[in-house]
Amino acid sequence: MGEGGVARFPRESSGGSKREENLYLDYTEGLQRPSTPPLCLALDVPRTTRIVFMAHPALLALAVTLFSLAPAGPSRSAAVPNAYVSAPGGSVSSSALRGSVYSSALGGSVYSSAPGARGAADDTVRDFKKYFRKLKDSASRQEAVLTLLDVEAPDVVDALVPLLGDKDPEVARAAARVLSSFKERPPIDRLIAAFEEEKKDDVRIGLLQAMRDGGYKGLGEVVVESLQDRNWAIRRLCVLALAAGGDPAVAPSIAPLAEDEEPAVRCAVIDGLASLKAKDEALAAARAHLADEVWQVRASAISALGSVRDRDSIPLLIERLGLEEGRLISDVGESLDNLTGRTFGTRLKQWQSFWEAYGDRYQIPSDEELAKLRATQAERRKTYGAGGGTSFHGVETPSRSLLFVIDVSGSMEDLVVEKERFEGANYPSWARMDIVKTELASTIESLEPHVNFGIIAFATKTKRWKKTLVPANVINKESALDFVKRLEPLGGNSKADLAEVGLGAAANLGAGKTNTYGALSLALGLEDGGSHVKQDYLGEVDTIFFLSDGRPTHGKYIEPKEIGERITEANALRKVVLHTIAIGNFDKSFMKGLAENNGGVFVDLGK
């Protein structure tokens, strides 16, 4: 039988008990339109609790027409007027049923919170509760949780809240994803109530993540009260959840936490107030923490002053430009650029001269005026690190805490195709690995003694050059150059012949995969795949150069989208700038998004 619909008839027997009969209807291939959402038709009929009919819109249009034209009588009494159609988008009843169904059959959509739709939701949740406990493997359990996506029912909350504390973190993530997807108030309100009732920290954290990711409004006093929770991760997520709702009225509630003892909370408050455009609170918090002892908090303050645009922030940032060292110099320059439309970057003397000449009468440009200035200027990033710093593949940074993460998977032995892009640089060969090694060696040689740096090489496994960042003195640079010189692609095509003649161990093909997530998680100092509540998120690295030539093929996470989400989430605490440099047949959208979502620059070296 082809794709069709099912009608359920819960009938009362003579004894008063109920039994359910299903009637299936097949329809022809010519009527199938995969792009059209299925509709649900519910009819109230005598001695029948409900008929719920799932079918193609064209069939429903015909059915409703016949139903509405049928005369009242034995076959259709006047007591059978109620009909509902449901699908994503709205709801109708018998008075407007035909027009709505015809509209949907032609491409529109209607949705119902009518009894039929509620019954279908109830069935889905009931089946989930019945069968989920029988599933044992992680993939099946995750898939089962995701079947509840788009089910707008409070029962979904009740079913999934316990899973936020599941021992399998991927199942917990899937549950949080579903709980962040609601569009209607009943399940959202149930989510808030569940947070109020919950005692376990891991579950409360999952609920707050869902509220944050869903951007839910009206979270109520229960979330505001939890701003005083003993657990800093909960305080931080309360701030982020309230800010994600987009209501500036919450600003007075979260502003006092700008003085929280935990740096991550201070960052969240400053970032949240800036996102809300709560000008008074945001400016006060940011200006108070321009000299915070933790560089991540200063980074938040500098960024906030650049986004919440106010004239009086300009002299404060110019002063800060003369005090900062390393990467934050470029952050200050960027915020000053955002405020004024000028492109002096990190050149302190030019900013000082500008303010001395115009400060007493200067008015910051409006957003429209700033947009016009930007349209006529070179890309903002061209001044990144102007005035001195480290450059790797054309990306400059004044950072003093650098980490280079280099792909040595098997495909790095392949030759570049677009040789014209690499001519004149005196590379030992056209192999990707030789090009990368030459550029990295040149960068290491140019490092200033005040710069601390490190190197991670990765393929299937990861390997550090040193356990921590070390100063760029003559001894460490010689050691690093020797490490780079010995880097070779692992398990590449040249080793395939060995495997074919039975020398699989010598070929070492299994070592040459691309463990992108493993390399990035090691670079960020994550633990156990990256927990956002890890206490030592205040790492020494503030800038990472990540170079790779291929798609992820190995590791805890392989899907590029999932890797990007995990790394960006973890880096929200760390505030590390992540530059990505790609060569060969890479996933451009992944590498570009990774840089853009983590404050970095994406460079395409070519194939």
N, C-alpha and C positions, 0 to 999 in steps of 0.2 A: 504493500500500500504506500502511496506517495505521501508527501507532507500534508497534514490536514489538521483537524481540530478535534477537541474532545468535549462532550457535554456530560456533566455529572448530574445525576438525578438522585439526591438523597430522599427516599420515599418513606412514608410512614406505613408500617404494616398494620394489619387489623389489630394487633396487640399493642400498638403504640410505639413499638421499637422502630429504629431507622436502619435502612440499609442503603448503600450507594451503588448505583448502576452507571456505567460509563457507555456512552454512545460515541463512536468515532466516525468522522466523516472525512473521506478522501476527496481531494479536488485535483483538477487536471494540471499538468505541468504548465500549460499556457497561462494559468492564473497566478503562478508563483512569481513574486517579485522580492528577491532577497533583501533589497534595500528598504522595503516597507515593514515597519514594526508590526508585530501581531497585535490583534485587538482582542479584547475580552468582552463578550456579550453575556450579560446576566439577565435572566427573565424570571420574574416572580409568577408562579402558576399555582393553581389550587393543589393542595396536598403535597406540595413540593417546596422544600426549604429554599432551594436556589437552583437554577440552571446556570452554569458557567460555561460559556462556549468560546473556545480559542480557535480563531480561524483567520483566513486571509480577508482583508477589508472588502474586497469585491463580493465575496460570499456573504459577508455580514450585511452589506448594503442590500443585497437581494433578500436575505432573510428578514431584515427589518421592514422592508417594503411590504412583503407578503404579510408579515405579522400585523402591521399597522392598517392594512386594507381589509384584513379579515373581519367579518361582522361579528358583533357580540352574539353570544348564543351558547349552545352546548359545547361547541368547539373552542369558543373564546368568550368567556363571560366578561362582564364589565368590571369584575373584580381582578382582572389580570392586565392592568395598564402599565405596570412598572417594568422598565427595561433600562439597562445601563450598559454603556460601552466604555471600556477602559483601554488605554495605551499611553505611552509617554506624552504628557503635555496638558491634559485638562479632563473635563468630565461632562457628560451629557445624560439626560434622562429621556423618557419617551417623547416629551413635547418637542425636542429638537434632535431626536435620535437619527432620523433618516438623513438630514442635512449633514450632520456631523460625520456619519459613517461614510457618506459619499465623499465628503471632503477628505477624509483620511484615506479612502481608496485611491484618491488622486494624488496623494503625497503628503497631506496634512497629518497631524497627529493629535490625538485626544487622550487624556489620561483621567482616571477616575480614582477617587478615594471612596467610591461607592461600595456597597456590600460585596459585590462580586470581586472587585479588586482586592478588598480586604481579605476575602476568603482565600484568594490565590496566595496572598502574602502569608496568611496563617498556615496554609499547606506547606509553603516553602520552608518556613521556620520550623514547623513541626517535623518535616522530613529531615531537616538538618540535625535537629536534636536527636532524632531516632537513630540516624545512621552515622553521624560523625564519630561517635565513641567507638565504632567498630573499625575505624581507619587507624592504621599504625604508622605508615611511612610518611615522612615529612611532606613530600610533594602532593600526595593525595589529601592530606589534612589541609594544606594551604589552598588547594583547588576547591575543596569543600567550603572553606570559609568564604572564598571569593564568589561562591554562588549566591551569597546574600547581598552582593552589590546591587544597588538600585531597588532594594526592597525597603520601602519607606514605612517601617513599622517599629514601634517601641519594643516589641518582642525580640527584634534583632539585637538591640542593646543588651537585653537580658541574656541572650544566648552567647554573645561574644565577650562581654566584660570579663568573665572568668579566664578567657583565653589570653588576655593581656598579660597574665602572669605565667603563661605556658612555659615549660622548660625548653621548648624549641623556639628560639627567638624569631625564626621566620614565620611561624604560625602566629606569634604575637604581633609581628609587623602586618601580616595580612589582616588580622582582626582590627588593628588600628586604622588600616586603610579603609576598610568597610565603614567603620564608625566615623570616619572623617568625610564621608560621601553624601550625607543626608542633605536634602533640599527642603524638607518640611519640618515644622516645629515639633510635632509630637515625639519623634525619635530624638530630636535634639534636646528637648526638655527632659526626656528620660535619661539621656546621657549625663546631663547636669545633675539630676537626682542621684544617679549612680555614683558620681564623683563625691557627692555629699555623704553617701552611705558607706563608701569604700574606706577600708582601714589600711590595706596593704600598699606600701609605697610603690612597688613596681607596677601595680595595676593603676594607681592614681597617676603615675607618670604616663602610662599608656593612654589614659583618658584625656589628659591634658594635651598630649601630642595630637590626638584626634581632634580636639577642639581647635588647636592651633592650625593644623593642616586644613581643617574644614572652614576656617575663618568665621566661625559661628559667632553671632551677635547675642547680646542679652544673656551673658553667662551668669549674671547675678552675684549676690553677696557671697555665696559659698566659695567662689573662686577668689574674690577679693579678700575674704578672710584667710584664705590659704597663702596669701602673700607673706604671712608671718610663720609659715611652716618651718619646722626645725631642719628639714632637708633642703639644702640649697638648690638641688635639681628641681624640686617641686616649686620653690619660689621662682626660679628662673622661668620655668614653663608656664606658671601662672601669668607672669609678666608678658611672655610671648603670646599666650592664648588671648589675653585681654587686648593686646595691641593688634593682633591679627583680625579682630572683629571690626577694626577701622573706626571706632567711635572715640573721638577726642575727649569725650566726657570721662573716660576712665583715667585720663592723664594724672589728675590729682591723687588718685589711689596708688598708682605705681611709682610716681616721682620720688617719694621718700626712700625707696629702695636703691636709689642712686648711691646711697651711703652704705649699702650692704657690705658685710665683711668679705663676701665671696666675689672675686673679680668677675666671674661669669655672670653673676646677677647684675653687677654694675654695668657690664657691657650690654646685657639684654635691656635694661631700663633705658640707657642712652639710645640704643638702636631703636627700641620700641617707640619712645617719645618722638624721635625724628621721623619714623614712618607714619605716625599719627599726625604729623605737622602741628603738634601742640607746641606752638612757638615759645611761649614763656617758659614752660617746664623743660622743653628740650634744650633751649639755650642755657638755662641756669645749670642743668645737669652737666652739659658738655663743657661749659666754661670752668666749672668747678673741678673737672677731672682732666684738664689739659696737661697737668703735671703729675698725674697719678703714677704711682711707683710701678705699676704693671703696664707693659707696653701695649697689650691688647686693649686695655681700657682707654689708653691715650689714643689708640687707633680709632676706637668707636667715637671718642669725643671729637677728634679731628674730622672724621667723616660727617658727623652730625652737623658741625658748624658749616660744612660745605653744602649740605643739602637743605638745612633750615636757614635760608639766606637772610642775613641781617648785617647791615653796614658795620656795626660795632664789633663784629667778629674779626674783621680784617686786621686791625693792629695786633690783636691777640695771636692770630695765626702767624703774622710776620715775625713777631717776637719768638714764637715757638719754632719757627724755621731756623732761627739762629741757635737754638738750644738742642734740637733733636740730632740724633746720629743714626746712620744706617737707613733702613727702608722707610721709616716714618717721615724722613725728609721729603720723599716723593709724595707721600700721602698729604702732607701739608701743602705742597705746591699744587697738587690737584684740587684741594679744597679752595685754595685761593683763586685758582683758575675758574672754578665753578661760581664763586661769588662775584667775580669781576669781569669775566670774559677775556681777561688778559692771559697771555701764554708765556709768562716769565718762568714757569716751572719751579725749579729749586734754586733759582738765582737770587740769593738774599739781597744783594746790593741793588738790584733792579727793583725789587719790591719796596725796599726802604726808600729809594729815590721817588718811586711812584707815589707812595703815601705822603712823603714830605711835600711833594708838589701839589697834590690834589686832596689830601685827607680831610682838610677842614671844610670842603664843599662837595665832597664826593657822594654820589647817590648810586647804589648798585643798580645795574640794569634789570629791567623786568624780565620775566621768563621769555616773552616774545622777543625782546631786544637781544637777550642772550642767545636765543636760537639763531637769530640772524648773524650774530658775530661768529657763532660756531660754523655756520654754513660757508663762511669765507675764510676760515682758518684751516690750517693743516690738522690732521688727526691729532687729538690731544696726546696720545701716547708717544708722539715723536720727541717730546721734551722729557720723557720719563728718565730720570736720573741725570739730566743735564748738569754739567759741572763736575763730572768725574764719577767713576764707579766701575762695576764689572759688566762686561758684555759677553753674551753667549749666543751665537747664531743671530746677531743683530738685536737682541733684547738687552737693554741696559738696565741696571739697577744699582742704587747706592747701598744696597743691603750689606750688612757686616756679618750675617748669619745665613750662609748659603748651603744648599744641598743639591747635588747633581744626581739625578736618577736616570740611569742609562740602560736601554734595552740591548741585551746581548743574545736574543733568541735566534734560532736558526736562520730566519729570513734576513737577518742583518748582513749575511755574507753575500746577498744578491747584489748585482751591479745596478747603479742608478740608470734610469732610462733617459732622463732629460739632462744629458751631460753638459749642455750649454750653460746650465744654471750653476755649474760647479767649476767651470774653466778658469784658469789663471790662479788657482789657489795652491798649486803644487802638492796635490794629494798623492800618496804613494800608489793608489789604484782607484778605480771607480766603484769599489765595494762600499756599501753604505757604512760598514763598520769602520773602514779606514778614514772615511770622511768625518765621521763623528769623533773618532779618536784624535784626529788632527786638530779639530776645532776645540775639543775639550782640553787637550794639552796646551794649546795656545792660551785659552782662558785661564788655566791654572798658573801658567807662567806670569800672567799679567796681574794676578791677585796682589793687593796691597797687604802689608804685614798685619794691619789692624782687622783684616777680614778673617772670620772663622768659617771653615768650609768642611764638607764631607762628600763622599761618593757612595752611591749604591748601584750595583750592577744586578740586573735581574733577567731571568728567563723563566724556566719552570720554578726555580728557587731564587731566593734573593741572597746577595752577599754584600756586606758592608766593607768598605776600605778601613774605616776606624769606627769604634763603637760610638764615639761622640764627635762633635765638630772640633776641629783643631785650628790653631792659628796658622796663617799662610806664611810661615817662616821658611827659610831656605831648606831646612831638613825635611819638613812636612811636604813641601812642594816637590822635592826630589822623590820622596816616597810615593806621592800621588801620581807623579809622572810614570814611575815604574809600574804602578798598579794599572794605569790606563794602557801602557804599552803592552801588557800581558793579556788584556781583554781580547777574547776571541768569540765569535758566534758559536753557540752550542747546538749540536744536532741538526745542522743545516743540510741543504740538498747535496753538498759534496760528500756527506757521510752516508747518503742513501745506498751507494754501491756496496759499502761495507755490510750494511744490513741485508742486502740482497744475497750476499754470499755467506750469510750465517754469522757474521761478526756484529751482532746487534749490540753487544756491550761496548765494543769499540766505537760503533756509530753514535751511541748515546743519544738517539733520536728523542727519547722521552724527556731529556733535559732541555730541549730547545723550544719549549712552548712559551707562551706569553702570559705571565702571571701579573697582569696589570694591577689588580686589586691588592695583591700581596705586597707589591713594590710601593704603592702609594700609602697603604696602611702602615708599613714600616717607616716610611718617610715622615708620616705625621705622628708617629709614636703611639698608634692606637693599640688597644689591648683586646684580645679575643674578638677580632673582627671589627672593633670600633665602637666602644660604648660611650654615649654622650655624657655619662656621669663619672667618667674616669677622673680621679682627682688631679693627676699630674698633666692636665691639658696645657699647662703653661710651659711649653717646650722652648728650647733655645732657637730652633729654626724659625725664621720669619719669611724665607723665600725659597721656593723649590723650582728647579728647572727639570721638567720631565720630558725625556726624549724617547720616542717609540716609533716603530715602523709598521706595526700591524694591529690587527684586532685582538682583543683578549681571547685566549684559548684555554686558560688554565686558572685554577684558584677557587677560592670560596665563592666568588661571584664572577660570572663570565659575561652576562648581558651588559653591554655598555651603559644602557640607561640605568640599570640597577647600581653599577659601580659608581656612576656619576652622582646618583642620589646619596649613596652611602658616604662617599668621600666629602661631598658638599655639606652634608648634615654634620659630620664629625668636625669639619673645618670651621663650622660656624662658631665653635668655641675657640679654636686655635688662631683663627684670622691670619693664616699663612697665605701669602700670595703664591699662586701656582701658575707658572708659565708652562705652556705645552709646545713642544717642537716635534713636528711630524715629518717623516720621510718615507717614501714608498707607498704601498697600497694600504693606507690606514683608513680608519673611520673618521672622516673629517668632522661630521656633526658632533661626534663624541669628544674628540680632542679640542675642538673649538669651544664647545659648551663647558667642558671641564675648566678651561682657562677663564672664560667669561663669568662663570658662576663662582669663581674663587679669586677674583681680582687680578687675574693675570693676562698675559698676551699670548695669542696663538700665532705660531709661525709655521707656514707650509714650505718646507724645503724642496718639494717636488718629488717626482717618482724616480 
